[in-house]
Amino acid sequence: MTLLTWSHACTVGVKAMDDQHGILMDTMNELRDDLLHGCNREQLDESLERLVDFTRKHFASEEHLLQAYNFPGLLEHRAAHQRLLSEIRKTVRRAENCDSLQVHPLLEFLRSWYMEHIESLDRQYGPWLNARGVY
């Protein structure tokens, strides 16, 4: 997995969400670094749990903001979040029940999912919220 780097394409125009997206990228990069440097199973489990926890918190924060301002794409957004969390939970459960864990495919999936999600769905709510005074 290549290192995730912040770019203009990642900006949605709402500081709190942009900051959280940056933290998500940092968390995935830390997981990537752990794997590259040969972390043990316990460290890997902790890194995955940190990613899942922050992802859940970010999605809740984002959905709360979108609901507060009646964003018309909220249901689609929430459904996309639920699909990703379901996929991550399945992977974590598989990891807990087997000796070997294929984390690289998970990281590639997450990397592409997050970038696509931010660059498409998340960028839709930025102008909507900005027009309502949320920056």
N, C-alpha and C positions, 0 to 999 in steps of 0.2 A: 504494500500500500504506500502510495506517495504521501508525503507530508501535506497536510491541509494548510493553506495559507489564506489569510484574509485578503479580499479584493473588493473592488467597488461592486462587483456582481453580488456580493454577500450582504450589502447594505439594504435594509428595508426602509430606513428613514425614521425609525422609532428607537431612540437610544437604548432603552431598557432591553428591547428585543435584540438589537444589534450586539449589545454587551453579552447577552445570554448565548447568542449564536457563536460569539468568539470563545466563550467558555466551553461550549460543546466541541468546537474544533480543537481547543487545547486538550480537552479530556480525551478525544480520539487520538490526538498526536501522542499523548502520554501512554496510552494503551499500545500504540504502534511502537514507541520507543521501548516499552517493557518487553515486547515480543522480540524486537531486534537485539536486545541485550540479554536475552535468555532468562526471563523472569521465571520464578517457580509457580506452581499451580495456585498457591495461596495468594500471591501477588496478582496473578492474572484474574482470579475470582474477585479480588477487591477492586481492581481496575474496572472490570465489567460491571460490578455493582454500582460503582461511582457513576459510570456512564448511564446506566439504567435510571438511577435515582435522579440525576440532574436532568435527563431527558424528560422524565415524568414531571418534574417540577417546572421545567420550561414550558412544556405543552400546556400544563394547567394555567400557568401565568399568561401565556399567549391567548388561550381560549377565554379566560376571564376578561382580558382586555377587549377581545373582539366582541364578546357578548355585551360588555358594558356600553359599547358604541354601536351596537346593532349591525355589525358587519354582515352583509348579505351572503358571504361565502363561508360563514361559520360552520354550517353542517358538513360541508365538503372538507373543510380544514380539520374538523374534529375526527371525521372518518379516516382521513389520511394518518392522523396521529395514532388512532386506535390500531390501525393496520400495522404500523411500524412497531408499536409497543408489543403487540401480539407476536410479531416475528422475533423481536429481541428476547421476549420471555421464553419462546420455544427453544431458541438457541441456548439460552442460559440453562434451561432444564436439561437439554441434551448434554451440555457440558458437565452438569452435576452428576449425570448418570453414566458417564463413560470416562475411560482413562485418558484418551486423547481428544483434543479439542481442535477443531479446524477454525481458528480465529481469523486467519487471513481472509477467507471468503466473507466472513461476517463484517470485517472492517471494510472491505471493498464495497459490500452492499450498503453499509451505513454511510460511507463516504459519498457514494453516488446518490443515495436517497436524500441525505441532508442537503447536498449541494443542489440537486434538482428541486427539492422542496423549497429551499430558501429562494432560489432564483426564479421559481414560478409562483407557487401559491403564496409564500410569505411576501413577496414583492407586490402582490395585489393589495394587501391590506395597508401598506405604508401610505400611499396617497390618500386612501379613505380616512385613515386616522389623522394624517397631517391636515386634511381639510376640516377636521373637527378639533384642531388645536393640540393634537398629541404628537409630540416630536421625540 
